[in-house]
Amino acid sequence: MSGEEEWNGEFDPFEDPEEKRVLFAALDSFYQYRKNFHYITTHLRRQHFYALPSSQWQLLALPPFSILDSLNNVDDAIDKNADIAHKILTTGLSTFGLSADPQDPEVEWQGKATPSDMDKARTTVRQFYRDWAAEGAAEREACYAPVLRDLALEFSDDAVDKGSIKVLVPGAGLGRLVFEICKAGYCTEGNEISYHALLASSWILNHVAPGQQMELYPWALSFSNHVSRADQLKNVSIPDVHPGTALDEASQGRKTHAFERLSMCAADFTVLYGDEGHRNMYNTVATVFFIDTAPNLIRYIMTIWNCLKVGGIWINLGPLLWHFEESRPVTNGEEIGEGEVEEKEWEGQTEKRRKRRQIGIAEAGSVELTDEEVMMLVEKSGFKIEKRASQGIECGYIQDPRSMLQNVYRVSHWVARKIG
């Protein structure tokens, strides 16, 4: 399939120099995964290890420590993760008709990844643990199952064709929630702005062969808080279920096949779904670990109100780890952080695109609210809160259950209805 077929919406990354740069940086980060993480994860550690006094490193090189053997095992794990990154890369290059030959003089996408892009590649590959490994089922049960129950409660009438009920999932990530909602019978659209996530979800949803599984070592690149080396080197298999086969089986007896009811859209959420063409379009918007990505939550709320039908429901579940808390406002294309100025290149961009950036994820204003303030704001914005969990659901996010450090979110879960 072409990029336009897999990713719907106003999507042409080659139309704009900045979009093209970001896409190429994402592709290059998956290309560099193997070399980069061998270097920073094991090569530098070997140098530091040999810098110890010789009597000490020689002691640690022998059983029962065998540190050098452990580093070799980590290298093997990195190679397995890099195999996944390579699958994502080759799928992405094919999708956009780009050459995979590094000797091709026409290749433009290599050498574009920044350290930030490499970190996104690392976390994207690791996130397959949460979304597409059997071992991530506990996190999915805590975060995705409540959404499915809310949908089942809202649309319990058997006379209603679920395939006609449109559900939008902003911040769709690697696509598991979109997949589960579609499998349950609904017409489901995922929205994502991250090219790392879009490339990875495209591979797992559309290009994994039936019966194919790949080894993932989610904890191998970190050396802290492990009880044992076996914990660090634990591997899982992805995907735990073949998406195409599962959707095909779930379509039996339904009016519309799941393949016709699932789509992914590459776009800035507020820009695309806040327009007139998306007004009153969806029966449900489901936001999971999403609303705290907003620099300005009011913009998200306005967008959800715009695209929801009157009487439609907004299901939310997640924490309030405000992603822009450490950033200062963006002004005239410049974001000023702690002690630095990151200049954005606007030359060659149309005025229309510039305005879109200013009202999207990179808009100038930002504010961080408490959970109570979010509730009050939602109710002042054309919604009625119909359900709010009395006690927060506790869950991790890509959490190693054996780690000596356990980060647990107590997430907010509520359902609001658009009242007019």
RATARA-V927088 format. One record per backbone hydrogen bond with DSSP energy under -1.0 kcal/mol. NH is the residue of the N-H (numbers start at 0). CO is the residue of the C=O. Records with the same first field share a line. If there is no record, write none. Layout:
NH: CO, CO
This chain:
2: 94
5: 1
6: 2
7: 263
10: 8
14: 11
19: 15
20: 16
21: 17
22: 18
23: 19
24: 20
25: 21
26: 22
27: 23
28: 24
29: 25
30: 26
31: 27
35: 31
36: 32
37: 33
38: 34
39: 35
40: 36
41: 37
42: 37
43: 38
45: 41
46: 42
47: 43
48: 44
49: 45
51: 48
55: 52
56: 52
57: 53
58: 54
59: 55
60: 56
64: 61
65: 61
66: 59
69: 65
70: 66
71: 67
72: 68
73: 69
74: 70
75: 71
76: 72
77: 73
78: 74
79: 75
80: 76
81: 77
82: 78
83: 79
84: 80
85: 81
86: 82
87: 83
88: 84
89: 85
90: 86
91: 87
92: 88
93: 89
94: 90
95: 91
97: 92
103: 100
106: 103
117: 113
118: 114
119: 115
120: 116
121: 117
122: 118
123: 119
124: 120
125: 121
126: 122
127: 124
128: 125
130: 126
131: 127
135: 132
136: 133
139: 135
140: 136
141: 137
142: 138
143: 139
144: 139
147: 143
148: 144
149: 145
150: 146
151: 147
152: 148
153: 149
154: 150
159: 156
163: 160
164: 161
166: 186
167: 283
168: 188
171: 190
174: 171
178: 174
179: 175
180: 176
181: 177
182: 178
183: 179
184: 181
185: 180
186: 164
187: 260
188: 166
189: 262
190: 168
191: 264
197: 193
198: 194
199: 195
200: 196
201: 197
202: 198
203: 199
204: 200
205: 201
206: 202
211: 208
213: 237
215: 235
221: 218
231: 227
232: 228
233: 230
235: 215
237: 213
239: 131
245: 241
246: 242
247: 243
248: 244
249: 245
251: 248
253: 250
259: 256
260: 257
262: 187
264: 189
265: 7
266: 191
271: 267
272: 268
274: 271
277: 274
278: 275
279: 305
280: 277, 306
281: 306
282: 165
283: 165
284: 312
285: 167
286: 314
288: 316
292: 289
293: 290
298: 295
299: 295
300: 296
301: 297
302: 298
303: 299
304: 300
305: 301
306: 302
307: 303
308: 281
310: 417
311: 308
312: 282
313: 415
314: 284
315: 413
316: 286
317: 411
321: 319
322: 291
324: 321
326: 323
327: 335
330: 333
333: 330
334: 341
335: 328
336: 339
338: 336
341: 334
348: 345
353: 349
354: 350
355: 351
356: 352
357: 353
358: 354
362: 359
366: 294
373: 369
374: 370
375: 371
376: 372
377: 373
378: 374
379: 375
380: 377
383: 416
385: 414
386: 414
388: 412
392: 410
394: 408
402: 399
403: 224
408: 394
410: 392
411: 317
413: 315
414: 386
415: 313
416: 383
417: 311
418: 381
